[in-house]
Amino acid sequence: MIEVLYFAWVRERIGLPRERVQTTAATVADLVAELSAREERYALAFADLASLRVALDQELSSFDAPLAGVREVAFFPPMTGG
């Protein structure tokens, strides 16, 4: 089981702040594919990966990163500000 967290507009599109996911995904990209296949709201949230960032166990990561041993995956838009 992996804890998946959604922030900002990702959370708004999916309608959940977090959920526990049983997955066989090997990478973050595989997990995104599994989630996107669930329902249209997930497909919409993950439609443009260039507008998303991902963190694994609170460390910024990439979509090709392996999920082995990971307990938490967080999806969020790029941080902006100044």
PDB file of N, CA, C and O in Angstrom, chain B, residues numbered from 101:
ATOM      1  N   MET B 101       0.839  -1.201   0.000  1.00  0.00           N
ATOM      2  CA  MET B 101       0.000   0.000   0.000  1.00  0.00           C
ATOM      3  C   MET B 101       0.872   1.249   0.000  1.00  0.00           C
ATOM      4  O   MET B 101       1.869   1.339   0.717  1.00  0.00           O
ATOM      5  N   ILE B 102       0.473   2.190  -0.811  1.00  0.00           N
ATOM      6  CA  ILE B 102       1.168   3.472  -0.868  1.00  0.00           C
ATOM      7  C   ILE B 102       0.164   4.570  -0.535  1.00  0.00           C
ATOM      8  O   ILE B 102      -0.974   4.547  -1.005  1.00  0.00           O
ATOM      9  N   GLU B 103       0.590   5.525   0.273  1.00  0.00           N
ATOM     10  CA  GLU B 103      -0.224   6.705   0.573  1.00  0.00           C
ATOM     11  C   GLU B 103       0.018   7.708  -0.553  1.00  0.00           C
ATOM     12  O   GLU B 103       1.157   8.109  -0.795  1.00  0.00           O
ATOM     13  N   VAL B 104      -1.054   8.114  -1.242  1.00  0.00           N
ATOM     14  CA  VAL B 104      -0.932   9.074  -2.339  1.00  0.00           C
ATOM     15  C   VAL B 104      -1.591  10.373  -1.898  1.00  0.00           C
ATOM     16  O   VAL B 104      -2.753  10.389  -1.493  1.00  0.00           O
ATOM     17  N   LEU B 105      -0.834  11.459  -1.981  1.00  0.00           N
ATOM     18  CA  LEU B 105      -1.316  12.783  -1.571  1.00  0.00           C
ATOM     19  C   LEU B 105      -1.477  13.668  -2.808  1.00  0.00           C
ATOM     20  O   LEU B 105      -0.667  13.624  -3.735  1.00  0.00           O
ATOM     21  N   TYR B 106      -2.537  14.468  -2.797  1.00  0.00           N
ATOM     22  CA  TYR B 106      -2.808  15.392  -3.905  1.00  0.00           C
ATOM     23  C   TYR B 106      -2.900  16.801  -3.337  1.00  0.00           C
ATOM     24  O   TYR B 106      -3.539  17.024  -2.309  1.00  0.00           O
ATOM     25  N   PHE B 107      -2.251  17.758  -4.018  1.00  0.00           N
ATOM     26  CA  PHE B 107      -2.244  19.143  -3.553  1.00  0.00           C
ATOM     27  C   PHE B 107      -2.749  20.094  -4.630  1.00  0.00           C
ATOM     28  O   PHE B 107      -2.668  19.807  -5.824  1.00  0.00           O
ATOM     29  N   ALA B 108      -3.273  21.236  -4.180  1.00  0.00           N
ATOM     30  CA  ALA B 108      -3.706  22.348  -5.035  1.00  0.00           C
ATOM     31  C   ALA B 108      -4.735  21.877  -6.063  1.00  0.00           C
ATOM     32  O   ALA B 108      -5.682  21.179  -5.701  1.00  0.00           O
ATOM     33  N   TRP B 109      -4.570  22.245  -7.336  1.00  0.00           N
ATOM     34  CA  TRP B 109      -5.582  21.898  -8.340  1.00  0.00           C
ATOM     35  C   TRP B 109      -5.652  20.406  -8.605  1.00  0.00           C
ATOM     36  O   TRP B 109      -6.675  19.928  -9.094  1.00  0.00           O
ATOM     37  N   VAL B 110      -4.607  19.653  -8.302  1.00  0.00           N
ATOM     38  CA  VAL B 110      -4.669  18.198  -8.466  1.00  0.00           C
ATOM     39  C   VAL B 110      -5.736  17.639  -7.515  1.00  0.00           C
ATOM     40  O   VAL B 110      -6.562  16.818  -7.912  1.00  0.00           O
ATOM     41  N   ARG B 111      -5.708  18.089  -6.274  1.00  0.00           N
ATOM     42  CA  ARG B 111      -6.701  17.677  -5.277  1.00  0.00           C
ATOM     43  C   ARG B 111      -8.103  18.105  -5.718  1.00  0.00           C
ATOM     44  O   ARG B 111      -9.060  17.346  -5.569  1.00  0.00           O
ATOM     45  N   GLU B 112      -8.224  19.314  -6.259  1.00  0.00           N
ATOM     46  CA  GLU B 112      -9.530  19.801  -6.699  1.00  0.00           C
ATOM     47  C   GLU B 112     -10.100  18.936  -7.820  1.00  0.00           C
ATOM     48  O   GLU B 112     -11.290  18.624  -7.813  1.00  0.00           O
ATOM     49  N   ARG B 113      -9.274  18.551  -8.770  1.00  0.00           N
ATOM     50  CA  ARG B 113      -9.753  17.736  -9.895  1.00  0.00           C
ATOM     51  C   ARG B 113     -10.117  16.325  -9.458  1.00  0.00           C
ATOM     52  O   ARG B 113     -11.118  15.773  -9.915  1.00  0.00           O
ATOM     53  N   ILE B 114      -9.317  15.741  -8.582  1.00  0.00           N
ATOM     54  CA  ILE B 114      -9.577  14.369  -8.145  1.00  0.00           C
ATOM     55  C   ILE B 114     -10.652  14.329  -7.064  1.00  0.00           C
ATOM     56  O   ILE B 114     -11.417  13.368  -6.977  1.00  0.00           O
ATOM     57  N   GLY B 115     -10.707  15.370  -6.245  1.00  0.00           N
ATOM     58  CA  GLY B 115     -11.732  15.438  -5.217  1.00  0.00           C
ATOM     59  C   GLY B 115     -11.335  14.794  -3.901  1.00  0.00           C
ATOM     60  O   GLY B 115     -12.182  14.598  -3.029  1.00  0.00           O
ATOM     61  N   LEU B 116     -10.070  14.466  -3.744  1.00  0.00           N
ATOM     62  CA  LEU B 116      -9.562  13.852  -2.515  1.00  0.00           C
ATOM     63  C   LEU B 116      -8.227  14.482  -2.140  1.00  0.00           C
ATOM     64  O   LEU B 116      -7.432  14.798  -3.025  1.00  0.00           O
ATOM     65  N   PRO B 117      -7.963  14.671  -0.852  1.00  0.00           N
ATOM     66  CA  PRO B 117      -6.649  15.162  -0.447  1.00  0.00           C
ATOM     67  C   PRO B 117      -5.617  14.039  -0.391  1.00  0.00           C
ATOM     68  O   PRO B 117      -4.422  14.282  -0.560  1.00  0.00           O
ATOM     69  N   ARG B 118      -6.082  12.793  -0.150  1.00  0.00           N
ATOM     70  CA  ARG B 118      -5.172  11.651  -0.039  1.00  0.00           C
ATOM     71  C   ARG B 118      -5.961  10.368  -0.148  1.00  0.00           C
ATOM     72  O   ARG B 118      -7.175  10.350   0.056  1.00  0.00           O
ATOM     73  N   GLU B 119      -5.264   9.293  -0.472  1.00  0.00           N
ATOM     74  CA  GLU B 119      -5.869   7.971  -0.476  1.00  0.00           C
ATOM     75  C   GLU B 119      -4.774   6.922  -0.387  1.00  0.00           C
ATOM     76  O   GLU B 119      -3.625   7.168  -0.753  1.00  0.00           O
ATOM     77  N   ARG B 120      -5.148   5.756   0.100  1.00  0.00           N
ATOM     78  CA  ARG B 120      -4.226   4.623   0.145  1.00  0.00           C
ATOM     79  C   ARG B 120      -4.482   3.785  -1.097  1.00  0.00           C
ATOM     80  O   ARG B 120      -5.622   3.425  -1.392  1.00  0.00           O
ATOM     81  N   VAL B 121      -3.404   3.478  -1.825  1.00  0.00           N
ATOM     82  CA  VAL B 121      -3.528   2.794  -3.104  1.00  0.00           C
ATOM     83  C   VAL B 121      -2.755   1.478  -3.069  1.00  0.00           C
ATOM     84  O   VAL B 121      -1.577   1.438  -2.714  1.00  0.00           O
ATOM     85  N   GLN B 122      -3.438   0.419  -3.439  1.00  0.00           N
ATOM     86  CA  GLN B 122      -2.782  -0.872  -3.640  1.00  0.00           C
ATOM     87  C   GLN B 122      -2.341  -0.885  -5.094  1.00  0.00           C
ATOM     88  O   GLN B 122      -3.171  -0.736  -5.990  1.00  0.00           O
ATOM     89  N   THR B 123      -1.048  -1.060  -5.341  1.00  0.00           N
ATOM     90  CA  THR B 123      -0.546  -0.949  -6.708  1.00  0.00           C
ATOM     91  C   THR B 123       0.535  -1.972  -6.991  1.00  0.00           C
ATOM     92  O   THR B 123       1.233  -2.434  -6.089  1.00  0.00           O
ATOM     93  N   THR B 124       0.656  -2.314  -8.256  1.00  0.00           N
ATOM     94  CA  THR B 124       1.756  -3.161  -8.719  1.00  0.00           C
ATOM     95  C   THR B 124       2.724  -2.325  -9.560  1.00  0.00           C
ATOM     96  O   THR B 124       3.634  -2.866 -10.186  1.00  0.00           O
ATOM     97  N   ALA B 125       2.525  -1.010  -9.570  1.00  0.00           N
ATOM     98  CA  ALA B 125       3.348  -0.106 -10.376  1.00  0.00           C
ATOM     99  C   ALA B 125       4.815  -0.179  -9.963  1.00  0.00           C
ATOM    100  O   ALA B 125       5.138  -0.222  -8.775  1.00  0.00           O
ATOM    101  N   ALA B 126       5.690  -0.194 -10.955  1.00  0.00           N
ATOM    102  CA  ALA B 126       7.130  -0.218 -10.694  1.00  0.00           C
ATOM    103  C   ALA B 126       7.713   1.187 -10.577  1.00  0.00           C
ATOM    104  O   ALA B 126       8.696   1.405  -9.868  1.00  0.00           O
ATOM    105  N   THR B 127       7.098   2.135 -11.280  1.00  0.00           N
ATOM    106  CA  THR B 127       7.592   3.513 -11.284  1.00  0.00           C
ATOM    107  C   THR B 127       6.438   4.483 -11.031  1.00  0.00           C
ATOM    108  O   THR B 127       5.270   4.093 -11.036  1.00  0.00           O
ATOM    109  N   VAL B 128       6.783   5.746 -10.812  1.00  0.00           N
ATOM    110  CA  VAL B 128       5.758   6.773 -10.646  1.00  0.00           C
ATOM    111  C   VAL B 128       4.897   6.851 -11.908  1.00  0.00           C
ATOM    112  O   VAL B 128       3.675   6.971 -11.815  1.00  0.00           O
ATOM    113  N   ALA B 129       5.518   6.785 -13.073  1.00  0.00           N
ATOM    114  CA  ALA B 129       4.766   6.846 -14.330  1.00  0.00           C
ATOM    115  C   ALA B 129       3.762   5.695 -14.426  1.00  0.00           C
ATOM    116  O   ALA B 129       2.646   5.886 -14.909  1.00  0.00           O
ATOM    117  N   ASP B 130       4.151   4.507 -13.970  1.00  0.00           N
ATOM    118  CA  ASP B 130       3.229   3.366 -13.964  1.00  0.00           C
ATOM    119  C   ASP B 130       2.050   3.638 -13.030  1.00  0.00           C
ATOM    120  O   ASP B 130       0.906   3.317 -13.353  1.00  0.00           O
ATOM    121  N   LEU B 131       2.334   4.227 -11.880  1.00  0.00           N
ATOM    122  CA  LEU B 131       1.274   4.566 -10.931  1.00  0.00           C
ATOM    123  C   LEU B 131       0.317   5.582 -11.553  1.00  0.00           C
ATOM    124  O   LEU B 131      -0.899   5.445 -11.424  1.00  0.00           O
ATOM    125  N   VAL B 132       0.850   6.582 -12.214  1.00  0.00           N
ATOM    126  CA  VAL B 132       0.021   7.587 -12.882  1.00  0.00           C
ATOM    127  C   VAL B 132      -0.871   6.910 -13.929  1.00  0.00           C
ATOM    128  O   VAL B 132      -2.051   7.242 -14.043  1.00  0.00           O
ATOM    129  N   ALA B 133      -0.319   5.973 -14.684  1.00  0.00           N
ATOM    130  CA  ALA B 133      -1.110   5.257 -15.689  1.00  0.00           C
ATOM    131  C   ALA B 133      -2.242   4.473 -15.030  1.00  0.00           C
ATOM    132  O   ALA B 133      -3.369   4.473 -15.527  1.00  0.00           O
ATOM    133  N   GLU B 134      -1.950   3.804 -13.914  1.00  0.00           N
ATOM    134  CA  GLU B 134      -2.987   3.054 -13.182  1.00  0.00           C
ATOM    135  C   GLU B 134      -4.084   3.983 -12.682  1.00  0.00           C
ATOM    136  O   GLU B 134      -5.270   3.698 -12.845  1.00  0.00           O
ATOM    137  N   LEU B 135      -3.682   5.099 -12.070  1.00  0.00           N
ATOM    138  CA  LEU B 135      -4.664   6.052 -11.550  1.00  0.00           C
ATOM    139  C   LEU B 135      -5.491   6.664 -12.678  1.00  0.00           C
ATOM    140  O   LEU B 135      -6.708   6.802 -12.555  1.00  0.00           O
ATOM    141  N   SER B 136      -4.838   7.026 -13.766  1.00  0.00           N
ATOM    142  CA  SER B 136      -5.533   7.663 -14.894  1.00  0.00           C
ATOM    143  C   SER B 136      -6.579   6.741 -15.507  1.00  0.00           C
ATOM    144  O   SER B 136      -7.596   7.207 -16.023  1.00  0.00           O
ATOM    145  N   ALA B 137      -6.333   5.440 -15.452  1.00  0.00           N
ATOM    146  CA  ALA B 137      -7.264   4.470 -16.027  1.00  0.00           C
ATOM    147  C   ALA B 137      -8.498   4.258 -15.140  1.00  0.00           C
ATOM    148  O   ALA B 137      -9.487   3.679 -15.590  1.00  0.00           O
ATOM    149  N   ARG B 138      -8.451   4.715 -13.900  1.00  0.00           N
ATOM    150  CA  ARG B 138      -9.565   4.518 -12.961  1.00  0.00           C
ATOM    151  C   ARG B 138     -10.833   5.225 -13.391  1.00  0.00           C
ATOM    152  O   ARG B 138     -11.876   4.603 -13.595  1.00  0.00           O
ATOM    153  N   GLU B 139     -10.724   6.533 -13.525  1.00  0.00           N
ATOM    154  CA  GLU B 139     -11.884   7.387 -13.801  1.00  0.00           C
ATOM    155  C   GLU B 139     -11.411   8.622 -14.550  1.00  0.00           C
ATOM    156  O   GLU B 139     -10.222   8.939 -14.572  1.00  0.00           O
ATOM    157  N   GLU B 140     -12.364   9.308 -15.161  1.00  0.00           N
ATOM    158  CA  GLU B 140     -12.033  10.503 -15.936  1.00  0.00           C
ATOM    159  C   GLU B 140     -11.396  11.589 -15.078  1.00  0.00           C
ATOM    160  O   GLU B 140     -10.514  12.305 -15.551  1.00  0.00           O
ATOM    161  N   ARG B 141     -11.830  11.726 -13.815  1.00  0.00           N
ATOM    162  CA  ARG B 141     -11.265  12.790 -12.967  1.00  0.00           C
ATOM    163  C   ARG B 141      -9.769  12.595 -12.756  1.00  0.00           C
ATOM    164  O   ARG B 141      -9.028  13.575 -12.680  1.00  0.00           O
ATOM    165  N   TYR B 142      -9.308  11.349 -12.659  1.00  0.00           N
ATOM    166  CA  TYR B 142      -7.873  11.082 -12.540  1.00  0.00           C
ATOM    167  C   TYR B 142      -7.176  11.367 -13.874  1.00  0.00           C
ATOM    168  O   TYR B 142      -6.102  11.967 -13.907  1.00  0.00           O
ATOM    169  N   ALA B 143      -7.795  10.932 -14.961  1.00  0.00           N
ATOM    170  CA  ALA B 143      -7.216  11.184 -16.284  1.00  0.00           C
ATOM    171  C   ALA B 143      -7.031  12.675 -16.521  1.00  0.00           C
ATOM    172  O   ALA B 143      -6.017  13.096 -17.077  1.00  0.00           O
ATOM    173  N   LEU B 144      -8.007  13.478 -16.101  1.00  0.00           N
ATOM    174  CA  LEU B 144      -7.900  14.929 -16.255  1.00  0.00           C
ATOM    175  C   LEU B 144      -6.787  15.498 -15.382  1.00  0.00           C
ATOM    176  O   LEU B 144      -6.032  16.364 -15.824  1.00  0.00           O
ATOM    177  N   ALA B 145      -6.685  15.026 -14.173  1.00  0.00           N
ATOM    178  CA  ALA B 145      -5.662  15.540 -13.260  1.00  0.00           C
ATOM    179  C   ALA B 145      -4.252  15.232 -13.754  1.00  0.00           C
ATOM    180  O   ALA B 145      -3.329  16.020 -13.548  1.00  0.00           O
ATOM    181  N   PHE B 146      -4.091  14.084 -14.408  1.00  0.00           N
ATOM    182  CA  PHE B 146      -2.757  13.664 -14.862  1.00  0.00           C
ATOM    183  C   PHE B 146      -2.546  13.846 -16.369  1.00  0.00           C
ATOM    184  O   PHE B 146      -1.605  13.290 -16.934  1.00  0.00           O
ATOM    185  N   ALA B 147      -3.412  14.617 -17.015  1.00  0.00           N
ATOM    186  CA  ALA B 147      -3.350  14.774 -18.469  1.00  0.00           C
ATOM    187  C   ALA B 147      -2.055  15.436 -18.941  1.00  0.00           C
ATOM    188  O   ALA B 147      -1.556  15.114 -20.019  1.00  0.00           O
ATOM    189  N   ASP B 148      -1.515  16.344 -18.156  1.00  0.00           N
ATOM    190  CA  ASP B 148      -0.314  17.076 -18.572  1.00  0.00           C
ATOM    191  C   ASP B 148       0.755  16.939 -17.490  1.00  0.00           C
ATOM    192  O   ASP B 148       0.826  17.754 -16.570  1.00  0.00           O
ATOM    193  N   LEU B 149       1.581  15.906 -17.609  1.00  0.00           N
ATOM    194  CA  LEU B 149       2.598  15.647 -16.585  1.00  0.00           C
ATOM    195  C   LEU B 149       3.642  16.759 -16.507  1.00  0.00           C
ATOM    196  O   LEU B 149       4.307  16.912 -15.482  1.00  0.00           O
ATOM    197  N   ALA B 150       3.790  17.533 -17.575  1.00  0.00           N
ATOM    198  CA  ALA B 150       4.744  18.642 -17.547  1.00  0.00           C
ATOM    199  C   ALA B 150       4.317  19.713 -16.540  1.00  0.00           C
ATOM    200  O   ALA B 150       5.139  20.511 -16.089  1.00  0.00           O
ATOM    201  N   SER B 151       3.025  19.724 -16.192  1.00  0.00           N
ATOM    202  CA  SER B 151       2.538  20.724 -15.237  1.00  0.00           C
ATOM    203  C   SER B 151       2.442  20.147 -13.821  1.00  0.00           C
ATOM    204  O   SER B 151       1.811  20.742 -12.948  1.00  0.00           O
ATOM    205  N   LEU B 152       3.062  19.003 -13.600  1.00  0.00           N
ATOM    206  CA  LEU B 152       3.039  18.353 -12.289  1.00  0.00           C
ATOM    207  C   LEU B 152       4.434  18.063 -11.772  1.00  0.00           C
ATOM    208  O   LEU B 152       5.374  17.864 -12.542  1.00  0.00           O
ATOM    209  N   ARG B 153       4.548  18.046 -10.464  1.00  0.00           N
ATOM    210  CA  ARG B 153       5.766  17.592  -9.797  1.00  0.00           C
ATOM    211  C   ARG B 153       5.375  16.428  -8.898  1.00  0.00           C
ATOM    212  O   ARG B 153       4.209  16.266  -8.540  1.00  0.00           O
ATOM    213  N   VAL B 154       6.361  15.629  -8.542  1.00  0.00           N
ATOM    214  CA  VAL B 154       6.106  14.483  -7.680  1.00  0.00           C
ATOM    215  C   VAL B 154       7.188  14.403  -6.613  1.00  0.00           C
ATOM    216  O   VAL B 154       8.357  14.689  -6.871  1.00  0.00           O
ATOM    217  N   ALA B 155       6.783  14.012  -5.420  1.00  0.00           N
ATOM    218  CA  ALA B 155       7.732  13.777  -4.332  1.00  0.00           C
ATOM    219  C   ALA B 155       7.496  12.364  -3.797  1.00  0.00           C
ATOM    220  O   ALA B 155       6.356  11.935  -3.615  1.00  0.00           O
ATOM    221  N   LEU B 156       8.586  11.657  -3.553  1.00  0.00           N
ATOM    222  CA  LEU B 156       8.529  10.317  -2.970  1.00  0.00           C
ATOM    223  C   LEU B 156       9.087  10.403  -1.561  1.00  0.00           C
ATOM    224  O   LEU B 156      10.234  10.802  -1.364  1.00  0.00           O
ATOM    225  N   ASP B 157       8.272  10.026  -0.578  1.00  0.00           N
ATOM    226  CA  ASP B 157       8.660  10.140   0.829  1.00  0.00           C
ATOM    227  C   ASP B 157       9.250  11.520   1.130  1.00  0.00           C
ATOM    228  O   ASP B 157      10.279  11.640   1.794  1.00  0.00           O
ATOM    229  N   GLN B 158       8.575  12.555   0.628  1.00  0.00           N
ATOM    230  CA  GLN B 158       8.885  13.972   0.853  1.00  0.00           C
ATOM    231  C   GLN B 158      10.185  14.443   0.216  1.00  0.00           C
ATOM    232  O   GLN B 158      10.751  15.456   0.628  1.00  0.00           O
ATOM    233  N   GLU B 159      10.663  13.705  -0.797  1.00  0.00           N
ATOM    234  CA  GLU B 159      11.840  14.128  -1.571  1.00  0.00           C
ATOM    235  C   GLU B 159      11.417  14.324  -3.020  1.00  0.00           C
ATOM    236  O   GLU B 159      10.849  13.416  -3.627  1.00  0.00           O
ATOM    237  N   LEU B 160      11.688  15.509  -3.585  1.00  0.00           N
ATOM    238  CA  LEU B 160      11.348  15.773  -4.976  1.00  0.00           C
ATOM    239  C   LEU B 160      11.953  14.693  -5.860  1.00  0.00           C
ATOM    240  O   LEU B 160      13.114  14.323  -5.688  1.00  0.00           O
ATOM    241  N   SER B 161      11.177  14.194  -6.793  1.00  0.00           N
ATOM    242  CA  SER B 161      11.619  13.063  -7.597  1.00  0.00           C
ATOM    243  C   SER B 161      11.164  13.251  -9.038  1.00  0.00           C
ATOM    244  O   SER B 161      10.710  14.327  -9.426  1.00  0.00           O
ATOM    245  N   SER B 162      11.296  12.179  -9.828  1.00  0.00           N
ATOM    246  CA  SER B 162      10.888  12.225 -11.229  1.00  0.00           C
ATOM    247  C   SER B 162       9.871  11.122 -11.496  1.00  0.00           C
ATOM    248  O   SER B 162       9.689  10.210 -10.688  1.00  0.00           O
ATOM    249  N   PHE B 163       9.212  11.227 -12.649  1.00  0.00           N
ATOM    250  CA  PHE B 163       8.165  10.261 -12.977  1.00  0.00           C
ATOM    251  C   PHE B 163       8.721   8.891 -13.364  1.00  0.00           C
ATOM    252  O   PHE B 163       7.978   7.910 -13.401  1.00  0.00           O
ATOM    253  N   ASP B 164      10.015   8.818 -13.650  1.00  0.00           N
ATOM    254  CA  ASP B 164      10.600   7.505 -13.957  1.00  0.00           C
ATOM    255  C   ASP B 164      11.259   6.860 -12.728  1.00  0.00           C
ATOM    256  O   ASP B 164      11.910   5.822 -12.841  1.00  0.00           O
ATOM    257  N   ALA B 165      11.085   7.480 -11.561  1.00  0.00           N
ATOM    258  CA  ALA B 165      11.667   6.945 -10.328  1.00  0.00           C
ATOM    259  C   ALA B 165      10.960   5.655  -9.910  1.00  0.00           C
ATOM    260  O   ALA B 165       9.745   5.537 -10.068  1.00  0.00           O
ATOM    261  N   PRO B 166      11.707   4.696  -9.382  1.00  0.00           N
ATOM    262  CA  PRO B 166      11.102   3.441  -8.914  1.00  0.00           C
ATOM    263  C   PRO B 166      10.308   3.655  -7.626  1.00  0.00           C
ATOM    264  O   PRO B 166      10.621   4.534  -6.824  1.00  0.00           O
ATOM    265  N   LEU B 167       9.279   2.836  -7.449  1.00  0.00           N
ATOM    266  CA  LEU B 167       8.430   2.933  -6.261  1.00  0.00           C
ATOM    267  C   LEU B 167       8.800   1.920  -5.180  1.00  0.00           C
ATOM    268  O   LEU B 167       8.196   1.922  -4.107  1.00  0.00           O
ATOM    269  N   ALA B 168       9.774   1.062  -5.441  1.00  0.00           N
ATOM    270  CA  ALA B 168      10.151   0.033  -4.465  1.00  0.00           C
ATOM    271  C   ALA B 168      10.520   0.679  -3.130  1.00  0.00           C
ATOM    272  O   ALA B 168      11.405   1.533  -3.073  1.00  0.00           O
ATOM    273  N   GLY B 169       9.843   0.271  -2.065  1.00  0.00           N
ATOM    274  CA  GLY B 169      10.128   0.773  -0.733  1.00  0.00           C
ATOM    275  C   GLY B 169       9.517   2.120  -0.396  1.00  0.00           C
ATOM    276  O   GLY B 169       9.645   2.587   0.736  1.00  0.00           O
ATOM    277  N   VAL B 170       8.856   2.752  -1.354  1.00  0.00           N
ATOM    278  CA  VAL B 170       8.268   4.070  -1.125  1.00  0.00           C
ATOM    279  C   VAL B 170       6.962   3.924  -0.342  1.00  0.00           C
ATOM    280  O   VAL B 170       6.148   3.048  -0.634  1.00  0.00           O
ATOM    281  N   ARG B 171       6.776   4.783   0.645  1.00  0.00           N
ATOM    282  CA  ARG B 171       5.557   4.759   1.456  1.00  0.00           C
ATOM    283  C   ARG B 171       4.571   5.858   1.070  1.00  0.00           C
ATOM    284  O   ARG B 171       3.363   5.707   1.249  1.00  0.00           O
ATOM    285  N   GLU B 172       5.099   6.976   0.532  1.00  0.00           N
ATOM    286  CA  GLU B 172       4.242   8.127   0.237  1.00  0.00           C
ATOM    287  C   GLU B 172       4.628   8.758  -1.094  1.00  0.00           C
ATOM    288  O   GLU B 172       5.803   9.001  -1.365  1.00  0.00           O
ATOM    289  N   VAL B 173       3.612   9.020  -1.922  1.00  0.00           N
ATOM    290  CA  VAL B 173       3.794   9.714  -3.198  1.00  0.00           C
ATOM    291  C   VAL B 173       2.905  10.950  -3.160  1.00  0.00           C
ATOM    292  O   VAL B 173       1.712  10.851  -2.872  1.00  0.00           O
ATOM    293  N   ALA B 174       3.477  12.108  -3.447  1.00  0.00           N
ATOM    294  CA  ALA B 174       2.710  13.353  -3.453  1.00  0.00           C
ATOM    295  C   ALA B 174       2.778  13.989  -4.836  1.00  0.00           C
ATOM    296  O   ALA B 174       3.850  14.087  -5.433  1.00  0.00           O
ATOM    297  N   PHE B 175       1.619  14.422  -5.340  1.00  0.00           N
ATOM    298  CA  PHE B 175       1.541  15.113  -6.625  1.00  0.00           C
ATOM    299  C   PHE B 175       1.103  16.538  -6.371  1.00  0.00           C
ATOM    300  O   PHE B 175       0.179  16.787  -5.597  1.00  0.00           O
ATOM    301  N   PHE B 176       1.782  17.487  -7.037  1.00  0.00           N
ATOM    302  CA  PHE B 176       1.482  18.905  -6.829  1.00  0.00           C
ATOM    303  C   PHE B 176       1.976  19.713  -8.021  1.00  0.00           C
ATOM    304  O   PHE B 176       2.857  19.262  -8.753  1.00  0.00           O
ATOM    305  N   PRO B 177       1.412  20.911  -8.225  1.00  0.00           N
ATOM    306  CA  PRO B 177       1.905  21.772  -9.294  1.00  0.00           C
ATOM    307  C   PRO B 177       3.264  22.356  -8.927  1.00  0.00           C
ATOM    308  O   PRO B 177       3.627  22.389  -7.751  1.00  0.00           O
ATOM    309  N   PRO B 178       4.019  22.817  -9.925  1.00  0.00           N
ATOM    310  CA  PRO B 178       5.314  23.441  -9.618  1.00  0.00           C
ATOM    311  C   PRO B 178       5.137  24.622  -8.667  1.00  0.00           C
ATOM    312  O   PRO B 178       4.149  25.353  -8.739  1.00  0.00           O
ATOM    313  N   MET B 179       6.082  24.788  -7.803  1.00  0.00           N
ATOM    314  CA  MET B 179       6.031  25.901  -6.858  1.00  0.00           C
ATOM    315  C   MET B 179       6.428  27.177  -7.575  1.00  0.00           C
ATOM    316  O   MET B 179       7.392  27.203  -8.340  1.00  0.00           O
ATOM    317  N   THR B 180       5.677  28.229  -7.319  1.00  0.00           N
ATOM    318  CA  THR B 180       6.011  29.532  -7.879  1.00  0.00           C
ATOM    319  C   THR B 180       6.052  30.529  -6.734  1.00  0.00           C
ATOM    320  O   THR B 180       5.616  30.235  -5.621  1.00  0.00           O
ATOM    321  N   GLY B 181       6.564  31.672  -7.012  1.00  0.00           N
ATOM    322  CA  GLY B 181       6.569  32.691  -5.969  1.00  0.00           C
ATOM    323  C   GLY B 181       7.846  33.478  -5.968  1.00  0.00           C
ATOM    324  O   GLY B 181       8.687  33.351  -6.857  1.00  0.00           O
ATOM    325  N   GLY B 182       7.970  34.288  -4.954  1.00  0.00           N
ATOM    326  CA  GLY B 182       9.154  35.128  -4.902  1.00  0.00           C
ATOM    327  C   GLY B 182       9.112  35.992  -3.694  1.00  0.00           C
ATOM    328  O   GLY B 182      10.029  36.781  -3.467  1.00  0.00           O
TER     329      GLY B 182
END
